Amino acid sequence: MDKYDKVIDLAKRRGFLWNSFELYGGAAGFFDYGPLGCTVKRKIESIWREFYVLNEGYMEIEVPTIGIEDIFIASGHVGGFSDPLCECTGCAQSFRADHLIEAIGVEGAGALNTDELDALIEKHKIKCPECGAALGKSYEFNLMFQTKIGPGIGRPGYLRPETAQGMFVDFQRLSRFYREKLPFGAVQIGKSYRNEISPRQGVLRLREFTQAECEIFVDPSQKNHPNFQKYAQQNLFLYPQAEQEKTDGSGKTISMTVEQAVKNGVIAHEFLAYCVALTNDFLTRVGISPDRLRFRQHLKDEMAHYAMDCWDAEVKTDRFGWVEVVGIADRTDYDLSAHAKQSKIELSVYVEYPEPVFETKFVVKPDMGKMGPLFKGKAKVVADKLKSMTEKEIKAATTGNEIVLTMESETFKIPKEIVVFGEETAKVSGKTIVPHVIEPSYGIDRITYCVMEHAFDEEEIEKTDSDDEEESEDNSQRTVMRFKNEVAPFQVAIHPLMGKPALVAPAKDLFNEIVAAGIMADYDESGTIGKRYRRNDEIGIPFSVTIDFEILENSTVTVRDRDSMKQIRVSANDLVQILKDLIREKKTFNESGKGL
């Protein structure tokens, strides 16, 4: 088994991850989180909230996972959220055409259209991976799950393919909540749905998955981050466009500080660079190995047309190579402009200048008292059109003593004498703008799996005469999940050495005391102590407390460290505080008690 198989095998045995619907044969693209996996995932989400809600101040909202069609027309998902699908003419299995081509070593297939993909399939004589039959013509398959809202014909709706759109639709409410003071943001953690064509990467490609997204609305002219110095000197491993585009194969990941990346124009601006650094901080804190983490800039042909700059946090995995787990993009004003166009409601904020300025501009002022009788119910539409015109456009539309406008196949002739226009100087205190959006988008399921893979370790145990017989019982190798303390499903395991009442009673008292202090603890009295230690190591519990007969003699217990397997004796009365210090890494293990 490779590492992926080993991690998934452990995950299924010990209650981290299970295939969904196993009772009925299962379905690709769905996984259940068992008791331990759910705990780890929730802890990762909790740390994410600490970063974005508590520290950055972006408040959380929650919107429906079903959206009406207008939302996804505006976002572009109805018209363009698709992957190229081709079906086997023999077994009728479906495949992503670009993935089939990339599997034979051809790069860049994701940027090709269906005709180009079909030509490559024919050129390389690619057949069905399942049965070897010929493949049919490829076509674009929309990845959204469609549904109906209400009975009968209902109203068209979709399961959301991302959480972001709910925050854009709520922009006006959010703007008022934040008193229209930019920058402001909102976050959301929740389920998204994509009807993947052929999800064959386990938990890395799901049809139902959890996203944690933050939408930060900023002034387009003010993209310096107020707290930029917090991360200015932090080193990042970056894989920018220039390195990826080297044709001689010498392109590589480069290390530079956040400040250097902005000054050298590698990352577009401070705000985006700050979000990249914040992502780096979060991922390493939850347990992603820094030496297997990089930030790859989108190439020009893969970057969304509306994006100013976009970076993916990629994590190195054993089987699948570099896997995207976070996308960080400057989406400009695309989203708010698209929803404003679709809803016909302006989505903007008024930004005050530090000091009022005087501006000279061309102004058109129709006489509405005379426009009304002339154009009846069309008067406002005609007046608004006039007000939006430039001096050049007014002159071009003027014929003799009339301004002639054509709107929606109807011609309006406005007498010049009822329209006043010309340059006017006025004091201006601010301006109305459509904010740009900075979006860090996290795939929580992918992060959770990568944390598990990076935590997974197997090591040989060399037994010596001084080794505890129980510690190395019939095991020359142990499996360890080296989770970070705050991510581990349990921080502490409590073990009476034997199931005798004299030890069980104080063990349960200590367990209750530890839980009351807010520490996630497990109680286990079954099997030998060596086997219990091995079970703890395999699910990543950092510390084990063993209660033996010395608790009756001198009120001390044994604490064992998962990673080093060292043991210390500590006072039972001080145990809770010692565990708190160990979990928060305020003290080292050797500093916390008397070594054994």
C-alpha positions as CSV (number, residue, x, y, z in Angstrom):
1,M,0.0,0.0,0.0
2,D,1.1,3.5,-0.7
3,K,0.7,6.2,2.0
4,Y,-2.8,7.2,0.7
5,D,-4.0,3.6,1.1
6,K,-2.4,3.4,4.6
7,V,-4.1,6.6,5.8
8,I,-7.5,5.7,4.4
9,D,-7.2,2.2,5.9
10,L,-6.4,3.6,9.3
11,A,-9.2,6.3,8.8
12,K,-11.8,3.6,8.2
13,R,-10.7,1.3,11.0
14,R,-10.4,3.9,13.7
15,G,-13.4,6.1,12.8
16,F,-12.0,9.0,10.9
17,L,-13.6,8.5,7.5
18,W,-16.1,6.0,6.0
19,N,-17.4,5.5,2.5
20,S,-21.0,6.9,2.4
21,F,-24.0,4.6,1.8
22,E,-21.9,1.4,2.4
23,L,-25.0,-0.5,3.4
24,Y,-26.3,0.0,-0.2
25,G,-23.0,-0.4,-2.1
26,G,-21.8,3.2,-1.8
27,A,-21.5,6.0,-4.3
28,A,-18.3,7.7,-5.6
29,G,-17.7,11.3,-4.4
30,F,-19.2,11.0,-1.0
31,F,-17.6,10.3,2.4
32,D,-18.9,10.2,6.0
33,Y,-16.8,11.6,8.9
34,G,-16.7,9.2,11.8
35,P,-16.4,10.3,15.4
36,L,-12.7,11.0,15.3
37,G,-12.7,12.5,11.8
38,C,-15.6,14.8,12.6
39,T,-13.8,16.0,15.7
40,V,-10.6,16.8,13.8
41,K,-12.5,18.5,11.0
42,R,-14.5,20.7,13.5
43,K,-11.2,21.7,15.3
44,I,-9.8,22.8,12.0
45,E,-12.9,24.8,11.3
46,S,-12.7,26.3,14.8
47,I,-9.1,27.4,14.2
48,W,-10.2,28.9,10.9
49,R,-12.9,30.9,12.7
50,E,-10.3,32.1,15.2
51,F,-8.2,33.4,12.3
52,Y,-10.9,35.1,10.2
53,V,-13.7,36.0,12.7
54,L,-11.9,36.6,16.0
55,N,-8.5,38.0,14.7
56,E,-9.5,39.6,11.4
57,G,-13.0,40.7,12.5
58,Y,-14.9,39.3,9.5
59,M,-18.3,38.2,10.9
60,E,-19.9,34.9,9.9
61,I,-23.2,34.6,8.1
62,E,-25.2,31.5,7.0
63,V,-27.4,31.4,3.9
64,P,-29.4,28.6,2.2
65,T,-27.5,25.9,0.4
66,I,-30.2,26.1,-2.4
67,G,-30.2,29.2,-4.5
68,I,-32.6,30.5,-7.1
69,E,-31.6,30.5,-10.7
70,D,-31.0,34.2,-11.0
71,I,-28.1,34.0,-8.6
72,F,-26.3,31.5,-10.7
73,I,-27.1,33.2,-14.0
74,A,-25.4,36.4,-12.6
75,S,-22.4,34.4,-11.3
76,G,-21.9,32.7,-14.6
77,H,-22.5,29.2,-13.2
78,V,-25.5,28.5,-15.4
79,G,-23.7,29.3,-18.6
80,G,-20.2,28.4,-17.9
81,F,-19.7,26.1,-14.9
82,S,-18.9,22.9,-16.8
83,D,-16.3,20.2,-17.5
84,P,-15.7,18.3,-20.7
85,L,-17.4,14.9,-20.5
86,C,-17.0,11.9,-22.8
87,E,-18.7,8.6,-22.6
88,C,-17.6,5.1,-23.4
89,T,-19.5,3.6,-26.4
90,G,-19.1,0.2,-24.8
91,C,-19.7,0.3,-21.0
92,A,-21.3,3.8,-20.9
93,Q,-18.9,5.0,-18.2
94,S,-18.3,8.8,-18.1
95,F,-14.9,10.4,-18.0
96,R,-13.4,13.9,-18.0
97,A,-11.9,14.3,-21.5
98,D,-9.1,16.6,-20.3
99,H,-8.1,14.2,-17.5
100,L,-7.8,11.3,-19.9
101,I,-5.4,13.3,-22.0
102,E,-3.4,14.6,-19.1
103,A,-3.0,10.9,-17.9
104,I,-0.8,10.2,-20.9
105,G,1.5,13.1,-20.1
106,V,0.0,15.9,-22.3
107,E,-0.1,19.1,-20.3
108,G,-2.5,22.0,-20.5
109,A,-5.5,19.9,-21.6
110,G,-7.7,21.8,-19.1
111,A,-7.5,25.0,-21.3
112,L,-8.7,23.2,-24.5
113,N,-12.2,23.2,-26.0
114,T,-14.1,20.0,-26.8
115,D,-13.1,19.9,-30.4
116,E,-9.4,20.2,-29.5
117,L,-9.8,17.5,-26.8
118,D,-11.5,15.1,-29.3
119,A,-8.7,15.7,-31.8
120,L,-6.1,14.7,-29.2
121,I,-8.1,11.6,-28.1
122,E,-8.2,10.5,-31.7
123,K,-4.5,11.3,-32.3
124,H,-3.3,9.4,-29.3
125,K,-5.8,6.6,-29.8
126,I,-7.1,6.9,-26.2
127,K,-9.7,4.3,-25.3
128,C,-12.0,3.7,-22.3
129,P,-9.9,3.0,-19.2
130,E,-12.5,0.5,-17.9
131,C,-13.3,-1.7,-20.9
132,G,-11.0,-0.5,-23.8
133,A,-13.9,0.5,-26.1
134,A,-13.9,3.6,-28.2
135,L,-14.9,7.0,-26.6
136,G,-17.8,9.1,-27.9
137,K,-17.6,12.8,-28.7
138,S,-17.0,15.1,-25.7
139,Y,-19.4,17.8,-24.6
140,E,-19.7,20.4,-21.8
141,F,-21.4,19.0,-18.7
142,N,-22.7,21.5,-16.2
143,L,-21.6,20.5,-12.7
144,M,-24.4,22.0,-10.7
145,F,-27.1,19.9,-9.1
146,Q,-30.4,21.3,-10.4
147,T,-33.7,21.1,-8.4
148,K,-37.1,22.7,-8.2
149,I,-38.3,25.0,-5.5
150,G,-42.0,24.3,-4.7
151,P,-44.5,21.8,-6.1
152,G,-45.6,21.2,-9.7
153,I,-43.4,22.9,-12.3
154,G,-41.8,24.8,-9.3
155,R,-39.1,27.5,-9.6
156,P,-35.7,26.5,-11.0
157,G,-33.1,26.2,-8.3
158,Y,-29.6,24.8,-7.8
159,L,-27.6,23.4,-4.9
160,R,-24.9,26.0,-4.5
161,P,-21.5,25.1,-6.1
162,E,-19.7,27.5,-3.7
163,T,-20.6,29.5,-0.6
164,A,-19.4,32.8,-2.0
165,Q,-22.6,33.9,-3.9
166,G,-24.7,34.2,-0.7
167,M,-22.3,36.8,0.6
168,F,-22.4,38.8,-2.6
169,V,-26.3,38.7,-2.7
170,D,-26.2,39.9,1.0
171,F,-23.8,42.8,0.1
172,Q,-26.3,45.6,0.8
173,R,-27.1,44.2,4.3
174,L,-23.5,43.6,5.1
175,S,-22.6,47.1,4.0
176,R,-25.1,48.6,6.4
177,F,-23.9,46.3,9.2
178,Y,-20.4,47.6,8.7
179,R,-21.6,51.2,8.4
180,E,-20.3,51.3,4.9
181,K,-16.7,51.5,6.1
182,L,-14.3,49.7,3.7
183,P,-12.6,47.3,4.0
184,F,-15.2,44.9,5.5
185,G,-15.8,41.2,5.0
186,A,-18.0,38.2,5.7
187,V,-17.2,34.5,6.1
188,Q,-19.2,31.4,5.7
189,I,-18.4,27.7,6.4
190,G,-20.8,25.2,4.9
191,K,-21.6,22.6,2.3
192,S,-21.2,23.1,-1.4
193,Y,-22.2,20.7,-4.2
194,R,-20.6,19.8,-7.6
195,N,-21.8,16.9,-9.7
196,E,-18.3,15.8,-10.6
197,I,-18.1,13.6,-13.7
198,S,-15.7,11.0,-12.4
199,P,-14.5,11.6,-8.8
200,R,-11.6,9.1,-8.5
201,Q,-9.5,10.9,-5.9
202,G,-11.2,9.8,-2.7
203,V,-11.7,12.6,-0.3
204,L,-9.8,15.0,-2.5
205,R,-12.7,15.2,-5.1
206,L,-16.1,15.1,-3.6
207,R,-19.6,15.8,-4.8
208,E,-20.6,17.3,-1.4
209,F,-17.9,19.1,0.4
210,T,-17.2,21.8,3.0
211,Q,-15.9,25.2,2.1
212,A,-14.7,28.0,4.3
213,E,-14.8,31.2,2.3
214,C,-14.1,34.8,3.1
215,E,-15.2,37.7,0.9
216,I,-13.4,41.0,1.7
217,F,-14.8,44.1,0.1
218,V,-12.1,46.8,-0.5
219,D,-11.7,50.2,-2.1
220,P,-10.1,49.6,-5.5
221,S,-7.8,52.5,-4.9
222,Q,-6.8,51.4,-1.4
223,K,-5.3,47.9,-1.5
224,N,-2.6,48.4,1.2
225,H,-3.4,46.2,4.2
226,P,-3.6,48.1,7.5
227,N,-1.8,45.2,9.3
228,F,0.7,44.4,6.5
229,Q,3.7,44.6,8.8
230,K,2.4,41.6,10.8
231,Y,3.5,39.3,7.9
232,A,5.9,41.6,6.0
233,Q,9.0,39.6,6.9
234,Q,7.5,36.1,6.8
235,N,9.0,33.8,4.2
236,L,6.7,32.2,1.6
237,F,7.5,29.4,-0.9
238,L,6.1,30.8,-4.1
239,Y,5.8,29.3,-7.6
240,P,5.1,32.4,-9.7
241,Q,4.1,32.5,-13.4
242,A,7.7,33.4,-14.5
243,E,9.0,30.1,-13.0
244,Q,6.3,28.0,-14.4
245,E,6.7,29.4,-17.9
246,K,10.4,28.5,-18.2
247,T,10.7,26.2,-21.2
248,D,14.0,24.6,-20.2
249,G,12.5,22.9,-17.2
250,S,14.5,25.0,-14.7
251,G,11.3,26.5,-13.1
252,K,11.2,26.1,-9.4
253,T,9.6,27.3,-6.2
254,I,11.3,30.3,-4.8
255,S,11.5,31.7,-1.2
256,M,11.0,35.3,-0.5
257,T,9.4,37.5,2.2
258,V,5.9,38.8,1.8
259,E,7.3,42.4,1.5
260,Q,9.7,41.4,-1.3
261,A,6.9,39.6,-3.2
262,V,4.9,42.9,-3.2
263,K,7.9,45.2,-4.0
264,N,9.0,42.9,-6.8
265,G,5.6,42.7,-8.3
266,V,5.3,39.0,-7.8
267,I,2.1,39.4,-5.8
268,A,-0.2,42.1,-7.1
269,H,-0.6,44.2,-3.9
270,E,-0.4,44.2,-0.1
271,F,-3.9,43.0,0.6
272,L,-3.6,39.9,-1.5
273,A,-0.1,39.2,-0.1
274,Y,-1.4,39.5,3.4
275,C,-4.1,36.9,2.7
276,V,-1.5,34.6,1.2
277,A,0.6,34.9,4.3
278,L,-2.4,34.4,6.6
279,T,-3.3,31.2,4.7
280,N,0.3,30.0,5.2
281,D,0.0,30.7,8.9
282,F,-3.2,28.8,9.2
283,L,-2.2,25.8,7.2
284,T,1.1,25.3,9.1
285,R,-0.7,25.8,12.4
286,V,-3.3,23.0,11.8
287,G,-0.5,20.6,10.8
288,I,0.5,21.0,7.1
289,S,4.3,20.5,6.8
290,P,5.9,23.7,5.7
291,D,8.3,21.8,3.4
292,R,5.3,20.4,1.6
293,L,3.4,23.6,1.1
294,R,3.8,26.2,-1.7
295,F,1.7,29.0,-3.3
296,R,1.3,28.7,-7.1
297,Q,0.3,31.6,-9.2
298,H,-2.4,31.0,-11.8
299,L,-1.0,31.2,-15.3
300,K,-2.4,33.8,-17.7
301,D,-4.4,31.2,-19.6
302,E,-6.0,29.7,-16.5
303,M,-6.7,32.9,-14.6
304,A,-10.3,34.0,-14.6
305,H,-10.8,36.9,-17.1
306,Y,-12.0,39.2,-14.3
307,A,-9.2,38.3,-11.8
308,M,-6.3,40.8,-11.1
309,D,-4.2,38.0,-9.5
310,C,-4.8,34.6,-8.1
311,W,-2.7,32.1,-6.0
312,D,-3.4,28.5,-5.0
313,A,-2.1,27.1,-1.8
314,E,-0.9,23.6,-2.9
315,V,0.0,20.7,-0.6
316,K,2.3,17.9,-1.6
317,T,0.6,14.4,-1.2
318,D,2.1,11.0,-1.6
319,R,-0.2,9.7,-4.4
320,F,-1.7,12.8,-6.1
321,G,1.3,15.2,-6.0
322,W,0.6,18.9,-5.5
323,V,-3.1,19.4,-4.5
324,E,-4.8,22.7,-4.4
325,V,-6.4,23.3,-1.0
326,V,-7.0,27.1,-0.9
327,G,-7.5,29.7,-3.6
328,I,-6.7,33.3,-2.9
329,A,-7.9,35.8,-5.6
330,D,-8.5,39.4,-6.3
331,R,-11.8,39.1,-8.1
332,T,-12.0,42.9,-8.9
333,D,-15.6,44.2,-9.1
334,Y,-16.9,41.3,-11.2
335,D,-19.2,39.7,-8.7
336,L,-21.0,42.8,-7.5
337,S,-21.3,44.2,-11.0
338,A,-22.7,41.0,-12.3
339,H,-25.3,40.8,-9.5
340,A,-26.2,44.5,-10.0
341,K,-26.7,43.9,-13.7
342,Q,-28.9,40.8,-13.1
343,S,-30.9,42.3,-10.2
344,K,-31.0,45.8,-11.6
345,I,-30.1,47.1,-8.2
346,E,-26.9,49.1,-7.6
347,L,-24.4,47.4,-5.3
348,S,-22.0,50.1,-4.2
349,V,-20.8,52.1,-1.3
350,Y,-20.2,55.8,-0.8
351,V,-16.6,56.6,0.2
352,E,-15.8,60.0,1.8
353,Y,-12.7,61.8,0.8
354,P,-10.3,62.8,3.7
355,E,-10.8,66.4,2.5
356,P,-13.5,67.7,0.2
357,V,-12.3,68.5,-3.4
358,F,-13.6,70.8,-6.1
359,E,-14.4,69.1,-9.4
360,T,-15.4,70.6,-12.7
361,K,-17.6,68.3,-14.8
362,F,-20.1,68.3,-17.6
363,V,-23.7,68.4,-16.3
364,V,-27.0,67.9,-18.1
365,K,-30.2,69.3,-16.4
366,P,-33.5,68.5,-18.1
367,D,-36.5,70.7,-17.1
368,M,-38.7,68.0,-15.6
369,G,-41.7,70.4,-15.4
370,K,-41.7,70.5,-19.2
371,M,-40.4,66.9,-19.8
372,G,-43.5,65.4,-18.0
373,P,-46.2,66.8,-20.3
374,L,-44.1,66.0,-23.4
375,F,-43.1,62.4,-22.7
376,K,-45.7,61.3,-20.0
377,G,-44.6,58.0,-18.4
378,K,-41.3,57.9,-20.4
379,A,-40.1,61.3,-19.0
380,K,-37.9,59.9,-16.3
381,V,-36.3,57.3,-18.6
382,V,-35.5,60.1,-21.2
383,A,-34.2,62.4,-18.5
384,D,-31.9,59.7,-17.0
385,K,-30.5,59.0,-20.4
386,L,-29.8,62.7,-20.9
387,K,-28.0,63.0,-17.6
388,S,-25.8,60.0,-18.4
389,M,-24.5,61.5,-21.7
390,T,-21.2,63.2,-22.2
391,E,-20.7,66.6,-23.9
392,K,-19.6,64.8,-27.1
393,E,-22.7,62.5,-27.1
394,I,-25.0,65.5,-26.6
395,K,-23.5,67.3,-29.6
396,A,-23.7,64.2,-31.7
397,A,-27.4,63.8,-30.9
398,T,-28.2,67.4,-31.5
399,T,-30.0,68.2,-34.8
400,G,-31.0,71.9,-35.2
401,N,-33.0,72.8,-32.1
402,E,-33.6,69.2,-31.0
403,I,-31.7,66.5,-29.2
404,V,-32.7,63.2,-30.8
405,L,-32.5,60.0,-28.7
406,T,-33.3,56.4,-29.8
407,M,-34.0,54.0,-27.0
408,E,-35.5,50.5,-27.4
409,S,-36.5,51.2,-31.0
410,E,-38.4,54.4,-30.0
411,T,-37.2,57.9,-31.0
412,F,-37.5,60.9,-28.7
413,K,-37.1,64.5,-29.9
414,I,-36.3,66.8,-27.0
415,P,-36.4,70.6,-27.6
416,K,-33.0,72.1,-26.7
417,E,-34.6,74.9,-24.7
418,I,-35.8,72.5,-22.0
419,V,-32.3,71.1,-21.4
420,V,-29.5,73.0,-19.8
421,F,-26.0,71.6,-20.0
422,G,-22.5,72.8,-19.5
423,E,-19.5,72.6,-17.1
424,E,-20.1,73.1,-13.5
425,T,-17.7,73.3,-10.5
426,A,-18.8,71.8,-7.2
427,K,-17.5,70.8,-3.9
428,V,-17.4,67.0,-3.7
429,S,-17.1,65.2,-0.3
430,G,-16.8,61.6,-1.7
431,K,-17.6,59.2,-4.4
432,T,-19.8,56.1,-5.0
433,I,-17.7,53.0,-5.9
434,V,-18.3,49.3,-6.6
435,P,-15.8,47.6,-4.2
436,H,-13.3,45.0,-5.3
437,V,-13.4,41.5,-3.7
438,I,-10.5,39.7,-2.2
439,E,-11.4,36.0,-1.7
440,P,-9.6,33.3,0.2
441,S,-11.5,30.1,-0.4
442,Y,-10.6,27.0,1.6
443,G,-11.5,23.4,0.9
444,I,-11.9,22.0,4.4
445,D,-12.1,18.3,3.4
446,R,-8.9,18.5,1.4
447,I,-7.1,20.2,4.2
448,T,-8.4,17.6,6.7
449,Y,-7.1,14.8,4.6
450,C,-3.7,16.5,4.0
451,V,-3.4,17.1,7.8
452,M,-4.0,13.4,8.3
453,E,-1.4,12.3,5.6
454,H,1.2,14.7,7.0
455,A,0.6,13.5,10.5
456,F,0.8,9.8,9.5
457,D,4.1,8.1,10.4
458,E,5.4,4.6,10.8
459,E,8.6,3.9,12.8
460,E,10.7,0.9,13.9
461,I,10.9,0.3,17.6
462,E,14.3,-0.9,18.9
463,K,13.7,-2.9,22.1
464,T,16.3,-2.6,24.9
465,D,16.6,-4.2,28.3
466,S,15.3,-1.0,29.9
467,D,12.2,-0.9,27.7
468,D,8.8,-1.3,29.4
469,E,7.6,-4.8,28.4
470,E,4.1,-3.5,27.9
471,E,5.2,-0.5,25.8
472,S,6.9,-2.7,23.1
473,E,4.6,-5.7,23.4
474,D,4.8,-7.8,20.2
475,N,5.4,-4.6,18.1
476,S,8.6,-3.8,16.3
477,Q,6.8,-1.1,14.4
478,R,4.3,1.5,15.6
479,T,1.9,3.7,13.6
480,V,1.6,7.3,14.9
481,M,-0.6,10.1,13.8
482,R,1.5,13.1,14.8
483,F,-1.4,15.6,15.0
484,K,-0.8,19.1,16.4
485,N,-2.1,19.1,20.0
486,E,-5.0,21.4,19.2
487,V,-6.2,19.4,16.2
488,A,-5.9,15.9,17.7
489,P,-9.3,14.2,18.3
490,F,-8.4,13.8,22.0
491,Q,-5.6,15.7,23.8
492,V,-5.3,13.2,26.6
493,A,-6.1,9.6,27.3
494,I,-6.7,8.4,30.9
495,H,-5.8,4.8,31.8
496,P,-6.0,3.0,35.1
497,L,-3.1,0.5,35.0
498,M,-5.6,-2.3,35.9
499,G,-9.4,-2.5,36.1
500,K,-9.3,-2.7,39.9
501,P,-11.7,-0.5,41.9
502,A,-8.8,1.0,43.8
503,L,-7.4,2.5,40.6
504,V,-10.6,2.9,38.6
505,A,-12.1,5.3,41.1
506,P,-9.2,7.9,41.2
507,A,-8.8,7.5,37.4
508,K,-12.4,8.5,36.8
509,D,-12.1,11.3,39.2
510,L,-9.1,12.7,37.3
511,F,-10.9,12.1,34.0
512,N,-13.9,14.2,35.2
513,E,-11.6,16.9,36.4
514,I,-9.7,17.1,33.1
515,V,-12.9,17.2,31.1
516,A,-14.3,20.0,33.4
517,A,-11.2,22.0,32.6
518,G,-12.2,22.0,28.9
519,I,-9.7,19.3,27.7
520,M,-10.9,16.7,25.3
521,A,-10.1,13.4,27.0
522,D,-10.6,9.7,26.4
523,Y,-11.0,7.0,29.1
524,D,-9.8,3.5,28.4
525,E,-9.2,0.6,30.7
526,S,-9.5,-2.4,28.3
527,G,-6.4,-4.5,27.4
528,T,-2.8,-4.2,28.4
529,I,-1.3,-0.7,28.9
530,G,1.0,-1.4,26.0
531,K,-1.8,-2.1,23.6
532,R,-3.7,1.0,24.9
533,Y,-0.6,3.2,24.2
534,R,-0.5,1.8,20.6
535,R,-4.2,2.6,20.1
536,N,-3.6,6.1,21.4
537,D,-0.6,6.6,19.1
538,E,-2.6,5.4,16.1
539,I,-5.3,8.0,16.5
540,G,-2.8,10.7,17.5
541,I,-3.5,11.4,21.2
542,P,-0.5,13.5,22.3
543,F,-0.5,12.5,26.0
544,S,-1.5,9.5,28.0
545,V,-2.0,9.5,31.8
546,T,-1.6,6.2,33.6
547,I,-2.9,5.7,37.1
548,D,-1.0,3.1,39.1
549,F,-0.8,2.2,42.7
550,E,1.5,5.1,43.5
551,I,-1.5,7.4,43.4
552,L,-2.5,5.7,46.6
553,E,1.0,6.1,48.1
554,N,2.2,9.5,47.1
555,S,-0.6,11.0,44.8
556,T,1.5,10.8,41.6
557,V,0.6,9.5,38.1
558,T,2.6,8.8,34.9
559,V,2.3,11.0,31.8
560,R,3.5,9.6,28.5
561,D,4.4,11.7,25.5
562,R,3.2,10.3,22.1
563,D,6.0,11.4,19.9
564,S,9.1,10.5,22.1
565,M,7.4,7.7,24.2
566,K,9.1,9.2,27.2
567,Q,7.4,9.2,30.6
568,I,7.4,11.5,33.6
569,R,5.8,11.3,37.0
570,V,3.8,14.3,38.2
571,S,1.5,15.2,41.1
572,A,-2.1,14.2,40.5
573,N,-3.0,17.5,42.1
574,D,-1.1,19.5,39.5
575,L,-2.1,17.2,36.6
576,V,-4.7,19.6,35.0
577,Q,-2.4,22.6,34.9
578,I,0.5,20.4,33.6
579,L,-1.6,19.1,30.8
580,K,-2.8,22.6,29.9
581,D,0.8,23.8,29.7
582,L,1.9,20.8,27.6
583,I,-1.1,21.1,25.2
584,R,-0.5,24.8,24.7
585,E,3.3,24.1,24.5
586,K,4.0,26.6,27.3
587,K,6.4,24.0,28.8
588,T,8.4,21.2,27.3
589,F,7.7,17.6,28.3
590,N,11.0,17.2,30.2
591,E,10.3,20.4,32.1
592,S,7.0,19.2,33.4
593,G,7.9,16.3,35.7
594,K,10.4,13.8,36.9
595,G,11.7,11.5,34.1
596,L,11.3,7.8,34.3
